[in-house]
Amino acid sequence: MSVEVGKYGRIVLPKQLRQKYGMDEGIRLIITEYMGRICLVPVSKYEKPTEALYGAVKLEKPINEPKRLAREHIRKKLVEGL
């Protein structure tokens, strides 16, 4: 399979891959590099994201930006899974 990069850097993922990985319209992807390759990692959406993250972060003191910290934690875990 191959895709073409469009005028604005857009690509269209082949239908076979979208179906295989459950990628519907509006899904969010993390784009990262790994060993000289571009990787697209789908991000799961949760009805209640705070419940999905419960217990994932252990803190000694309060934080000012909990959403930013949570997003960084999720990205780190997804990249580690590659």
N, CA, C and O of each residue as an XYZ file, in Angstrom:
328
protein
N       0.842     -1.181      0.000
C       0.000      0.000      0.000
C       0.885      1.240      0.000
O       1.978      1.253      0.567
N       0.390      2.256     -0.638
C       1.093      3.536     -0.610
C       0.056      4.651     -0.633
O      -1.085      4.451     -1.050
N       0.470      5.822     -0.180
C      -0.394      6.993     -0.197
C       0.413      8.157     -0.750
O       1.643      8.121     -0.779
N      -0.286      9.171     -1.181
C       0.357     10.362     -1.712
C       0.117     11.527     -0.753
O      -0.985     11.705     -0.233
N       1.154     12.304     -0.531
C       1.016     13.480      0.321
C       0.437     14.599     -0.539
O       0.983     14.926     -1.593
N      -0.669     15.183     -0.085
C      -1.351     16.234     -0.826
C      -0.717     17.601     -0.654
O       0.288     17.759      0.039
N      -1.317     18.567     -1.288
C      -0.815     19.943     -1.315
C      -0.553     20.503      0.080
O       0.456     21.179      0.282
N      -1.418     20.246      1.032
C      -1.289     20.793      2.379
C      -0.733     19.772      3.378
O      -0.920     19.919      4.586
N      -0.056     18.746      2.877
C       0.524     17.724      3.747
C      -0.459     16.661      4.176
O      -0.162     15.856      5.058
N      -1.617     16.651      3.566
C      -2.648     15.679      3.942
C      -2.382     14.332      3.284
O      -1.881     14.246      2.163
N      -2.738     13.276      4.029
C      -2.693     11.929      3.472
C      -4.042     11.264      3.744
O      -4.745     11.629      4.686
N      -4.388     10.305      2.925
C      -5.614      9.528      3.129
C      -5.180      8.100      3.423
O      -4.501      7.467      2.615
N      -5.578      7.605      4.580
C      -5.246      6.233      4.934
C      -6.149      5.278      4.146
O      -7.352      5.515      4.039
N      -5.581      4.212      3.598
C      -6.397      3.256      2.848
C      -7.517      2.667      3.708
O      -7.347      2.454      4.908
N      -8.651      2.412      3.082
C      -9.839      1.905      3.781
C      -9.534      0.623      4.551
O     -10.015      0.431      5.667
N      -8.740     -0.242      3.952
C      -8.400     -1.515      4.590
C      -7.726     -1.282      5.951
O      -8.044     -1.975      6.918
N      -6.805     -0.322      6.035
C      -6.137     -0.030      7.310
C      -7.081      0.646      8.293
O      -7.062      0.335      9.483
N      -7.916      1.577      7.804
C      -8.866      2.254      8.697
C      -9.798      1.239      9.341
O     -10.076      1.315     10.537
N     -10.279      0.287      8.546
C     -11.185     -0.735      9.086
C     -10.464     -1.663     10.053
O     -11.001     -2.008     11.105
N      -9.255     -2.065      9.699
C      -8.484     -2.989     10.536
C      -8.223     -2.406     11.922
O      -8.280     -3.120     12.924
N      -7.935     -1.100     11.975
C      -7.593     -0.471     13.243
C      -8.728      0.370     13.829
O      -8.517      1.113     14.788
N      -9.919      0.258     13.264
C     -11.088      0.941     13.816
C     -10.972      2.454     13.789
O     -11.380      3.125     14.737
N     -10.425      2.992     12.721
C     -10.241      4.439     12.604
C     -11.414      5.051     11.855
O     -11.514      4.959     10.631
N     -12.297      5.677     12.623
C     -13.438      6.358     12.033
C     -13.125      7.837     11.890
O     -12.126      8.324     12.420
N     -13.987      8.553     11.169
C     -13.817      9.994     11.007
C     -13.759     10.669     12.369
O     -14.552     10.362     13.259
N     -12.817     11.588     12.523
C     -12.702     12.348     13.755
C     -11.749     11.743     14.781
O     -11.508     12.348     15.826
N     -11.199     10.553     14.499
C     -10.269      9.940     15.450
C      -9.008     10.797     15.551
O      -8.583     11.411     14.573
N      -8.422     10.830     16.738
C      -7.185     11.596     16.936
C      -6.006     10.638     16.881
O      -6.081      9.503     17.352
N      -4.914     11.120     16.295
C      -3.695     10.329     16.183
C      -2.526     11.102     16.771
O      -2.440     12.321     16.621
N      -1.638     10.399     17.433
C      -0.367     10.989     17.838
C       0.615     10.661     16.726
O       0.713      9.512     16.295
N       1.336     11.666     16.266
C       2.342     11.467     15.231
C       3.701     11.551     15.901
O       4.017     12.537     16.566
N       4.504     10.508     15.721
C       5.818     10.468     16.344
C       6.821      9.839     15.391
O       6.446      9.229     14.390
N       8.079      9.991     15.709
C       9.134      9.331     14.953
C       9.690      8.197     15.795
O       9.834      8.325     17.010
N      10.000      7.091     15.144
C      10.579      5.953     15.844
C      11.542      5.251     14.901
O      11.140      4.725     13.864
N      12.803      5.249     15.268
C      13.849      4.594     14.474
C      13.822      5.050     13.014
O      13.915      4.232     12.099
N      13.694      6.359     12.806
C      13.727      6.915     11.457
C      12.448      6.748     10.653
O      12.453      6.930      9.436
N      11.364      6.407     11.313
C      10.074      6.214     10.634
C       9.010      7.086     11.289
O       9.115      7.442     12.463
N       7.998      7.419     10.522
C       6.863      8.178     11.052
C       5.822      7.173     11.528
O       5.448      6.260     10.792
N       5.361      7.345     12.747
C       4.360      6.443     13.323
C       3.099      7.223     13.661
O       3.169      8.332     14.191
N       1.959      6.647     13.357
C       0.662      7.212     13.704
C       0.053      6.308     14.767
O      -0.151      5.116     14.536
N      -0.237      6.881     15.936
C      -0.768      6.094     17.044
C      -2.162      6.611     17.381
O      -2.309      7.763     17.788
N      -3.197      5.767     17.216
C      -4.550      6.212     17.552
C      -4.694      6.480     19.044
O      -4.131      5.763     19.872
N      -5.445      7.508     19.375
C      -5.686      7.888     20.762
C      -7.103      7.467     21.122
O      -8.063      7.822     20.439
N      -7.219      6.711     22.196
C      -8.547      6.283     22.646
C      -9.287      7.457     23.264
O      -8.697      8.294     23.949
N     -10.596      7.505     23.009
C     -11.442      8.521     23.630
C     -12.268      7.847     24.718
O     -12.737      6.720     24.559
N     -12.432      8.550     25.806
C     -13.183      8.013     26.932
C     -14.348      8.939     27.253
O     -14.244     10.157     27.115
N     -15.452      8.350     27.681
C     -16.596      9.149     28.118
C     -16.198     10.009     29.312
O     -16.538     11.190     29.384
N     -15.475      9.401     30.243
C     -15.020     10.101     31.452
C     -13.513      9.912     31.567
O     -13.060      8.972     32.220
N     -12.725     10.794     30.942
C     -11.268     10.620     30.914
C     -10.623     10.544     32.292
O      -9.601      9.880     32.464
N     -11.211     11.216     33.269
C     -10.613     11.177     34.603
C     -10.669      9.768     35.191
O      -9.771      9.372     35.934
N     -11.709      9.015     34.867
C     -11.803      7.644     35.351
C     -10.758      6.758     34.681
O     -10.210      5.858     35.318
N     -10.478      7.005     33.403
C      -9.483      6.218     32.679
C      -8.091      6.449     33.236
O      -7.245      5.556     33.186
N      -7.845      7.636     33.765
C      -6.527      7.985     34.282
C      -6.365      7.738     35.776
O      -5.266      7.876     36.313
N      -7.445      7.376     36.444
C      -7.408      7.246     37.898
C      -6.265      6.314     38.323
O      -6.184      5.169     37.879
N      -5.404      6.817     39.170
C      -4.292      6.038     39.690
C      -3.050      6.030     38.813
O      -2.035      5.450     39.201
N      -3.098      6.657     37.639
C      -1.959      6.649     36.722
C      -0.852      7.599     37.162
O       0.311      7.390     36.819
N      -1.193      8.626     37.906
C      -0.217      9.635     38.307
C      -0.167      9.695     39.833
O      -1.179      9.922     40.496
N       1.014      9.489     40.363
C       1.224      9.585     41.808
C       1.923     10.912     42.091
O       2.985     11.181     41.529
N       1.350     11.731     42.941
C       1.892     13.054     43.217
C       2.273     13.219     44.684
O       1.596     12.719     45.582
N       3.375     13.935     44.902
C       3.760     14.283     46.261
C       3.191     15.640     46.645
O       2.951     15.918     47.820
N       2.975     16.493     45.625
C       2.413     17.817     45.864
C       1.409     18.136     44.750
O       1.488     17.534     43.679
N       0.478     19.053     44.965
C      -0.530     19.396     43.961
C       0.116     19.963     42.690
O       1.207     20.532     42.730
N      -0.590     19.792     41.559
C      -0.102     20.332     40.287
C      -1.036     21.424     39.797
O      -2.220     21.447     40.135
N      -0.487     22.331     38.992
C      -1.271     23.456     38.483
C      -1.988     23.133     37.178
O      -3.050     23.694     36.908
N      -1.428     22.234     36.359
C      -2.008     21.928     35.053
C      -2.242     20.416     34.918
O      -1.466     19.738     34.244
N      -3.286     19.882     35.539
C      -3.503     18.434     35.511
C      -3.775     17.867     34.116
O      -3.353     16.749     33.821
N      -4.475     18.620     33.247
C      -4.771     18.109     31.902
C      -3.485     17.934     31.099
O      -3.304     16.919     30.426
N      -2.593     18.923     31.169
C      -1.328     18.847     30.430
C      -0.518     17.653     30.914
O       0.022     16.899     30.104
N      -0.431     17.477     32.222
C       0.316     16.368     32.799
C      -0.283     15.027     32.367
O       0.453     14.093     32.048
N      -1.595     14.932     32.356
C      -2.261     13.692     31.946
C      -1.988     13.378     30.484
O      -1.721     12.225     30.143
N      -2.050     14.383     29.613
C      -1.783     14.169     28.183
C      -0.341     13.701     27.956
O      -0.094     12.812     27.141
N       0.600     14.301     28.673
C       2.001     13.895     28.553
C       2.178     12.446     28.986
O       2.927     11.697     28.357
N       1.499     12.049     30.049
C       1.578     10.674     30.550
C       1.038      9.692     29.496
O       1.652      8.657     29.239
N      -0.095     10.017     28.898
C      -0.693      9.137     27.884
C       0.224      9.014     26.678
O       0.446      7.908     26.185
N       0.762     10.134     26.191
C       1.682     10.091     25.045
C       2.885      9.210     25.349
O       3.299      8.405     24.513
N       3.446      9.362     26.543
C       4.614      8.564     26.942
C       4.273      7.071     26.923
O       5.051      6.264     26.414
N       3.124      6.706     27.472
C       2.724      5.303     27.507
C       2.487      4.735     26.106
O       2.843      3.589     25.832
N       1.882      5.542     25.213
C       1.626      5.084     23.850
C       2.931      4.883     23.090
O       3.073      3.898     22.365
N       3.881      5.793     23.242
C       5.161      5.679     22.552
C       5.949      4.474     23.090
O       6.607      3.770     22.323
N       5.881      4.241     24.393
C       6.562      3.079     24.984
C       6.011      1.771     24.417
O       6.733      0.778     24.329
N       4.747      1.771     24.037
C       4.113      0.563     23.514
C       4.512      0.228     22.088
O       4.174     -0.848     21.594
N       5.226      1.128     21.412
C       5.644      0.863     20.025
C       6.676     -0.198     20.048
O       7.180     -0.591     18.996
